[in-house]
Amino acid sequence: MSTSWLPQIGETAEPLYIGIVDALARDVASGRLSTDMRLPTQRDLADHLGIAIGTVTRAYAEAERRGLIRSEGRRGTFV
């Protein structure tokens, strides 16, 4: 199952990638994102947010380190 998820990031002193990870964690906890939902590609999310792809790459890596998501190579990134 694929999603067109976009993070809701407020004004914060934290780095942007942390804001993305925090939004992802909130949306998982609230049920907005459920297990096995496919997240947007890094490039798509960066384009939609108007940010550098490196920022999204860093956010996805941190989210995976925290156990929020998993990357399955060419298949995509999933909650």
C-alpha positions, 0 to 999 in steps of 0.5 A: 500500500502506497501513501502520499504522506507529507510531514507537518513540520512546524517552526523549530530550532531543530534541524529540518531532518529531525522535524521530518523524523518527529513528524513521521513518529507522530503520524505512526503513533497517531495511526495516520501511517500504519505498518507496511505503508509505503512512504514517498521516495526520497526524491519525491518527498524532497521535491514536494517539500522544496528541500535538498534530497540529502535532507530527506536521505538523512531523515529516512536514515535516522527514522530507520535507525530509530526503528520507525521505517525500513528500507527494502532497496528498490521496492521502497521505504515502508513504515 
